[in-house]
Amino acid sequence: MTRALVFDTETTGLEPFKGDRVIEIAAIELVNLMPTGEKYHVLIDPERDIPEEATRVHGMTREMLAGKPKFAEVIKGFLDFIGNDPLIAHNAPFDFGFMDAEFDRCGVPRLPRSRMIDTLELAKKRFPGLPNSLDALCRRFGIDNSMRTSHNALLDVLLLGQVYLELMGGRQPGLMLAANAGGGASNGPVIATVQGLTRPRTPRPIVPSAAELEAHAAFLKKIKEPLWETLEKPADSELAPAATA
């Protein structure tokens, strides 16, 4: 099992070491690239004003955050949620830089850069020269971002989780193959689970006819020391066509 966290922050500005603060943190859990539904989300009192230009980006004002917990009060919950697993963010150095400043204020060791996965860098390598904002990537991968009318950390991580899956090669969500009993190895029919629908799959072995076997034997005679002749031949009962009702 591979666990990772997609996270995002919203802030009062762009310069964490000149007084700008984090006002929102959101994170979701991925296991084997897929969201598990576990999430962390908190709004934070920045203990300072929020410039109008920042409010135009994320829609939050100083008044809206009055009475919310301060960063020092939420840091333990955030650290408990992320554990020691990789942290995925779009333009990750920006978010890590703000967390550095906030962690410094709390006297807590910074998050190691070795845990950082930057989806912006991944996108630039895959699509050099093309726009690689979160919105651009959603459009490119056919991900519905119509609800993203302003920056919102929780919505952004949900979208970024889907983008990251595509950047890592993609997978059809909801499609799994499992053994018939308990997910373990089984000699019975495979069960296909598609978006909650479970249906047994009947094996359909391909059995050659007598004419096909004769033609194959004739072909092998044209080959010098064919490898197939060294293999163990199946019993006649295994080659016989299945009886039909």
C-alpha positions as CSV (number, residue, x, y, z in Angstrom):
1,M,0.0,0.0,0.0
2,T,1.4,3.4,-1.0
3,R,0.0,6.4,0.9
4,A,0.4,10.0,-0.1
5,L,-1.3,13.3,0.7
6,V,-2.5,16.0,-1.7
7,F,-2.5,19.4,0.0
8,D,-3.0,23.1,-0.7
9,T,-3.0,26.3,1.2
10,E,-4.6,29.7,0.8
11,T,-2.8,32.8,2.1
12,T,-3.0,36.5,2.8
13,G,-0.4,37.2,0.1
14,L,2.7,35.9,-1.7
15,E,5.6,36.6,0.8
16,P,5.6,34.3,3.8
17,F,8.8,35.7,5.3
18,K,7.5,39.3,5.0
19,G,4.4,38.7,7.1
20,D,1.9,36.9,4.9
21,R,0.1,34.1,6.6
22,V,-1.8,30.8,5.9
23,I,-5.5,31.1,6.2
24,E,-6.7,27.7,4.9
25,I,-5.2,24.2,4.7
26,A,-6.8,21.3,3.0
27,A,-5.4,17.8,2.4
28,I,-6.8,14.5,1.1
29,E,-5.4,11.0,1.4
30,L,-4.5,8.9,-1.6
31,V,-3.7,5.2,-1.4
32,N,-2.3,3.6,-4.5
33,L,-3.1,6.9,-6.3
34,M,-6.8,6.7,-5.5
35,P,-8.6,9.0,-3.0
36,T,-9.8,7.2,0.1
37,G,-12.3,9.9,1.2
38,E,-10.2,10.8,4.3
39,K,-9.5,14.5,4.4
40,Y,-8.2,17.3,6.5
41,H,-9.6,20.9,6.2
42,V,-9.3,23.9,8.4
43,L,-9.7,27.7,8.2
44,I,-7.2,29.7,10.2
45,D,-7.2,33.2,11.8
46,P,-4.2,34.9,10.2
47,E,-3.9,37.4,13.1
48,R,-3.5,40.2,10.5
49,D,-5.5,41.9,7.7
50,I,-6.2,40.3,4.3
51,P,-5.5,42.6,1.4
52,E,-8.2,43.1,-1.2
53,E,-6.2,41.6,-4.0
54,A,-5.9,38.4,-1.9
55,T,-9.6,38.4,-1.2
56,R,-10.3,38.6,-4.9
57,V,-8.4,35.4,-5.4
58,H,-9.9,33.2,-2.6
59,G,-12.9,35.2,-1.5
60,M,-12.0,35.3,2.2
61,T,-11.9,38.4,4.4
62,R,-10.5,39.1,7.8
63,E,-14.1,39.2,9.2
64,M,-14.9,35.8,7.9
65,L,-11.9,34.3,9.8
66,A,-12.4,36.0,13.1
67,G,-12.7,33.4,15.8
68,K,-11.1,30.7,13.8
69,P,-8.2,28.8,15.4
70,K,-4.7,30.2,15.0
71,F,-2.0,28.2,13.2
72,A,-0.4,27.1,16.4
73,E,-3.7,25.4,17.4
74,V,-4.0,23.4,14.2
75,I,-0.5,22.3,13.5
76,K,-0.7,19.1,15.6
77,G,-3.8,17.9,13.8
78,F,-2.2,18.6,10.4
79,L,0.9,16.7,11.3
80,D,-1.1,13.8,12.7
81,F,-3.0,13.6,9.5
82,I,-0.1,13.7,7.1
83,G,2.2,11.3,9.1
84,N,5.5,10.7,7.3
85,D,4.1,10.2,3.8
86,P,4.8,12.2,0.6
87,L,3.1,15.5,0.1
88,I,1.7,16.5,-3.3
89,A,1.0,20.1,-4.2
90,H,0.8,22.2,-7.4
91,N,3.7,24.6,-7.3
92,A,4.7,22.9,-4.2
93,P,7.6,25.2,-3.2
94,F,5.0,28.0,-2.7
95,D,3.0,25.9,-0.2
96,F,6.1,24.5,1.5
97,G,7.5,28.0,1.8
98,F,4.4,29.2,3.7
99,M,4.5,26.1,5.9
100,D,8.2,26.7,6.6
101,A,7.4,30.2,7.9
102,E,4.4,29.0,10.0
103,F,6.4,26.1,11.4
104,D,9.2,28.4,12.3
105,R,6.8,30.7,14.3
106,C,5.6,27.6,16.2
107,G,9.2,26.3,16.8
108,V,8.4,23.1,14.9
109,P,10.9,21.4,12.5
110,R,10.1,22.2,8.9
111,L,8.7,19.6,6.5
112,P,11.6,17.9,4.7
113,R,11.8,18.8,1.0
114,S,12.4,15.1,0.3
115,R,8.6,14.6,0.9
116,M,7.6,17.1,-1.7
117,I,6.1,16.1,-5.0
118,D,5.4,19.1,-7.3
119,T,2.7,18.4,-9.9
120,L,3.6,21.6,-11.7
121,E,7.1,20.2,-12.4
122,L,5.6,16.9,-13.4
123,A,3.2,18.7,-15.8
124,K,6.0,20.8,-17.3
125,K,8.0,17.7,-18.1
126,R,5.1,16.0,-19.7
127,F,3.7,19.1,-21.5
128,P,6.7,21.4,-22.2
129,G,5.7,24.8,-23.5
130,L,2.0,24.4,-22.7
131,P,-0.1,26.1,-20.0
132,N,0.1,23.9,-16.9
133,S,-2.0,25.7,-14.3
134,L,-4.5,23.5,-12.4
135,D,-7.4,24.8,-14.6
136,A,-5.4,24.1,-17.8
137,L,-4.6,20.5,-16.7
138,C,-8.2,19.9,-15.7
139,R,-9.3,20.9,-19.2
140,R,-6.6,18.8,-20.8
141,F,-7.6,15.7,-18.9
142,G,-11.3,16.3,-19.2
143,I,-11.8,16.9,-15.4
144,D,-14.8,18.9,-14.5
145,N,-13.7,22.1,-12.7
146,S,-16.8,24.1,-13.4
147,M,-17.3,24.7,-9.6
148,R,-13.9,26.4,-9.4
149,T,-15.0,30.0,-9.6
150,S,-12.4,31.1,-7.0
151,H,-9.4,29.5,-5.2
152,N,-10.6,27.1,-2.5
153,A,-8.1,24.8,-0.9
154,L,-10.4,21.9,-0.4
155,L,-11.8,21.9,-4.0
156,D,-8.3,22.4,-5.3
157,V,-6.9,19.3,-3.7
158,L,-9.9,17.2,-4.9
159,L,-9.2,18.4,-8.4
160,L,-5.4,18.0,-8.0
161,G,-5.9,14.4,-6.8
162,Q,-7.5,13.6,-10.2
163,V,-4.8,15.5,-12.1
164,Y,-2.1,13.6,-10.2
165,L,-3.7,10.3,-11.1
166,E,-3.6,11.3,-14.8
167,L,0.0,12.6,-14.6
168,M,1.1,9.2,-13.1
169,G,-0.4,7.3,-16.1
170,G,-4.1,7.3,-15.3
171,R,-6.5,4.5,-14.3
172,Q,-10.1,3.8,-14.8
173,P,-11.6,4.5,-11.3
174,G,-14.0,2.0,-10.0
175,L,-12.7,-1.0,-12.1
176,M,-11.1,-3.8,-10.1
177,L,-10.5,-7.5,-10.6
178,A,-10.8,-9.6,-7.5
179,A,-10.7,-13.3,-6.8
180,N,-14.0,-15.0,-6.1
181,A,-13.4,-15.5,-2.3
182,G,-12.0,-12.9,0.0
183,G,-9.8,-11.2,-2.6
184,G,-7.3,-14.0,-2.4
185,A,-6.1,-16.5,-5.0
186,S,-8.9,-18.7,-6.4
187,N,-9.4,-21.4,-9.0
188,G,-13.0,-20.3,-9.5
189,P,-14.3,-17.7,-11.9
190,V,-12.9,-14.1,-11.7
191,I,-15.3,-11.5,-10.5
192,A,-15.3,-8.1,-12.1
193,T,-16.3,-5.2,-9.9
194,V,-17.3,-2.1,-11.8
195,Q,-18.6,0.9,-9.8
196,G,-20.1,-1.4,-7.2
197,L,-21.6,-4.0,-9.6
198,T,-20.3,-7.5,-8.9
199,R,-20.8,-10.1,-11.6
200,P,-19.1,-13.5,-12.1
201,R,-17.1,-14.0,-15.3
202,T,-17.5,-17.4,-16.9
203,P,-14.2,-18.8,-18.2
204,R,-14.3,-19.5,-21.9
205,P,-11.2,-21.7,-22.7
206,I,-10.2,-22.0,-26.4
207,V,-10.0,-25.7,-27.4
208,P,-8.6,-26.5,-30.8
209,S,-10.5,-28.8,-33.1
210,A,-9.1,-32.1,-34.4
211,A,-8.5,-30.5,-37.8
212,E,-6.6,-27.6,-36.2
213,L,-4.4,-29.9,-34.3
214,E,-3.6,-31.9,-37.4
215,A,-2.7,-28.7,-39.3
216,H,-0.5,-27.6,-36.4
217,A,1.3,-30.9,-36.4
218,A,1.9,-30.7,-40.2
219,F,3.3,-27.2,-39.7
220,L,5.7,-28.3,-37.0
221,K,7.2,-31.0,-39.3
222,K,8.5,-28.1,-41.5
223,I,10.5,-26.7,-38.6
224,K,13.9,-28.3,-37.5
225,E,13.7,-29.4,-33.9
226,P,10.6,-27.4,-32.9
227,L,10.5,-26.3,-29.3
228,W,6.9,-27.3,-29.0
229,E,7.8,-31.0,-29.4
230,T,9.8,-30.9,-26.2
231,L,6.8,-29.7,-24.1
232,E,4.5,-32.1,-22.3
233,K,1.5,-32.9,-24.4
234,P,-2.0,-32.6,-22.8
235,A,-4.1,-35.7,-22.4
236,D,-6.8,-36.4,-25.0
237,S,-9.5,-35.5,-22.4
238,E,-8.1,-32.0,-22.1
239,L,-8.2,-31.4,-25.9
240,A,-11.6,-32.8,-26.4
241,P,-14.3,-30.1,-27.1
242,A,-16.6,-29.4,-24.2
243,A,-20.0,-31.1,-24.5
244,T,-22.8,-28.8,-25.4
245,A,-26.4,-29.0,-24.1
